[in-house]
Amino acid sequence: MSFFKIIKYWFTEATHFEGTIVASERIGTRIQKVTIALPSQIAEPFHIGCYIQTIAWGCIPRAYSVATADTRTFTILVSFSGGGAGARFFRDAVVGDKVTCYGPFDDFPYHYGTGRAKVFFATSTGVAPFRRMIEEAIKENVNSVLLLGSPKESDIAFKKEFEELSRKHPSFTFVPCVSDADASWSGARGYVTDQVNGKEEFLGKSDVYICGIPAMTFGVLGALKGIGVPKNQIFVQKFG
Ligand SMILES: Cc1cc2nc3c(=O)[nH]c(=O)nc-3n(C[C@H](O)[C@H](O)[C@H](O)COP(=O)(O)OP(=O)(O)OC[C@H]3O[C@@H](n4cnc5c(N)ncnc54)[C@H](O)[C@@H]3O)c2cc1C
């Protein structure tokens, strides 16, 4: 399909709806967690790993991965780091505001039944698709690790939920990596890319999922290539 046909399809024929913001919460200084209600109840929640194309001010499209979903609502994490139209639209939006949404579009599925452990690499809002994938790994009874990069501890989305999951389920390990940590931080420091060192053997036997801005995804991909993780075990969603 040509570029213009894809655009025409998105804005005329693709499934779209008018959502209503029902909750909006600031996480640290860099993320807005926004819950959008669907116009009516649907049979099943949006698929794991899907994204929604929102339209800011009626004309500017921005894609957001669906972090959580039920049959009436879905939640997205909006980064302020880009500082563009999407960030400003969701920063200023209030409960009750309408948002035109296209999709959902499925392009980052969770791969069931491989028997391999799952390793999830994310920075900031890149954690969105992994919120539900981790629950699937727990249900499948395979080991999983979330390596989540953030400049500050206060900017980590779903921190309490991940800590709770790792307490309840020994098969899940949560490794927040803080690059600009306060002196009191006792967890991992630096970037998620640094975490590849020392885990070569485990990564080589795992399915590896990467989600976030291009600089981070290329960094992790390069590190994985360097240690010979097979391509068919690597799944990427690039935010741009
Ligand atoms: C399939 C898909 C799923 C996506 N899911 C999410 C999501 O769940 N949450 C989310 O916040 N974004 C997500 N994005 C990126 C999102 O669509 C926007 O491009 C991004 O949030 C920046 O939008 P903006 O309007 O604020 O800034 P823009 O005006 O689009 O960009 C301004 C500058 O910021 C850079 N930039 C873009 N994204 C980021 C970022 N996340 N952090 C730092 N710098 C950035 C751009 O390269 C550009 O130089 C996704 C993109 C794709 C393609």
The ligand as a MOL file (V3000), in Angstrom:
LIG
                    3D

  0  0  0     0  0            999 V3000
M  V30 BEGIN CTAB
M  V30 COUNTS 53 58 0 0 0
M  V30 BEGIN ATOM
M  V30 1 C 3.9730 2.0930 17.5330 0
M  V30 2 C 4.3340 3.2730 18.4330 0
M  V30 3 C 3.9640 3.2670 19.7680 0
M  V30 4 C 4.2850 4.3550 20.5900 0
M  V30 5 N 3.9300 4.3110 21.9060 0
M  V30 6 C 4.2570 5.3520 22.7200 0
M  V30 7 C 3.8970 5.3300 24.1150 0
M  V30 8 O 3.2890 4.3760 24.6270 0
M  V30 9 N 4.2310 6.4110 24.8690 0
M  V30 10 C 4.9110 7.5020 24.3480 0
M  V30 11 O 5.1760 8.4670 25.0790 0
M  V30 12 N 5.2540 7.5330 23.0500 0
M  V30 13 C 4.9410 6.5010 22.2270 0
M  V30 14 N 5.2880 6.5500 20.8950 0
M  V30 15 C 5.9010 7.7930 20.3960 0
M  V30 16 C 4.7860 8.8430 20.2410 0
M  V30 17 O 3.9240 8.4980 19.1760 0
M  V30 18 C 5.3540 10.2300 19.9870 0
M  V30 19 O 6.1090 10.2560 18.8300 0
M  V30 20 C 6.2360 10.6940 21.1500 0
M  V30 21 O 5.5680 10.5400 22.3810 0
M  V30 22 C 6.6300 12.1730 20.9730 0
M  V30 23 O 5.4750 12.9080 20.6250 0
M  V30 24 P 5.4330 14.4670 20.8590 0
M  V30 25 O 4.3100 14.9970 20.0410 0
M  V30 26 O 5.4150 14.7940 22.3090 0
M  V30 27 O 6.8260 15.0000 20.2970 0
M  V30 28 P 7.2550 15.0870 18.7540 0
M  V30 29 O 6.9830 16.4690 18.2810 0
M  V30 30 O 6.6870 13.9730 17.9670 0
M  V30 31 O 8.7910 14.7780 18.8730 0
M  V30 32 C 9.7120 15.7410 19.3450 0
M  V30 33 C 11.0930 15.0950 19.4790 0
M  V30 34 O 11.1260 14.1120 20.5290 0
M  V30 35 C 11.6870 12.8910 20.0980 0
M  V30 36 N 10.9240 11.8260 20.7990 0
M  V30 37 C 9.9170 11.1150 20.3080 0
M  V30 38 N 9.4420 10.2530 21.2220 0
M  V30 39 C 10.1530 10.4540 22.3420 0
M  V30 40 C 10.1330 9.8670 23.6430 0
M  V30 41 N 9.2530 8.8900 23.9850 0
M  V30 42 N 11.0650 10.3020 24.5390 0
M  V30 43 C 11.9660 11.2610 24.1980 0
M  V30 44 N 12.0150 11.8560 22.9930 0
M  V30 45 C 11.1300 11.4440 22.0690 0
M  V30 46 C 11.4530 12.8800 18.6190 0
M  V30 47 O 12.4360 12.0860 17.9820 0
M  V30 48 C 11.5650 14.3450 18.2450 0
M  V30 49 O 12.9130 14.6960 18.0500 0
M  V30 50 C 4.9830 5.4820 20.0570 0
M  V30 51 C 5.3370 5.4870 18.7080 0
M  V30 52 C 5.0440 4.4070 17.9080 0
M  V30 53 C 5.4390 4.4560 16.4570 0
M  V30 END ATOM
M  V30 BEGIN BOND
M  V30 1 1 1 2
M  V30 2 1 2 3
M  V30 3 2 2 52
M  V30 4 2 3 4
M  V30 5 1 4 5
M  V30 6 1 4 50
M  V30 7 2 5 6
M  V30 8 1 6 7
M  V30 9 1 6 13
M  V30 10 2 7 8
M  V30 11 1 7 9
M  V30 12 1 9 10
M  V30 13 2 10 11
M  V30 14 1 10 12
M  V30 15 2 12 13
M  V30 16 1 13 14
M  V30 17 1 14 15
M  V30 18 1 14 50
M  V30 19 1 15 16
M  V30 20 1 16 17
M  V30 21 1 16 18
M  V30 22 1 18 19
M  V30 23 1 18 20
M  V30 24 1 20 21
M  V30 25 1 20 22
M  V30 26 1 22 23
M  V30 27 1 23 24
M  V30 28 2 24 25
M  V30 29 1 24 26
M  V30 30 1 24 27
M  V30 31 1 27 28
M  V30 32 2 28 29
M  V30 33 1 28 30
M  V30 34 1 28 31
M  V30 35 1 31 32
M  V30 36 1 32 33
M  V30 37 1 33 34
M  V30 38 1 33 48
M  V30 39 1 34 35
M  V30 40 1 35 36
M  V30 41 1 35 46
M  V30 42 1 36 37
M  V30 43 1 36 45
M  V30 44 2 37 38
M  V30 45 1 38 39
M  V30 46 1 39 40
M  V30 47 2 39 45
M  V30 48 1 40 41
M  V30 49 2 40 42
M  V30 50 1 42 43
M  V30 51 2 43 44
M  V30 52 1 44 45
M  V30 53 1 46 47
M  V30 54 1 46 48
M  V30 55 1 48 49
M  V30 56 2 50 51
M  V30 57 1 51 52
M  V30 58 1 52 53
M  V30 END BOND
M  V30 END CTAB
M  END
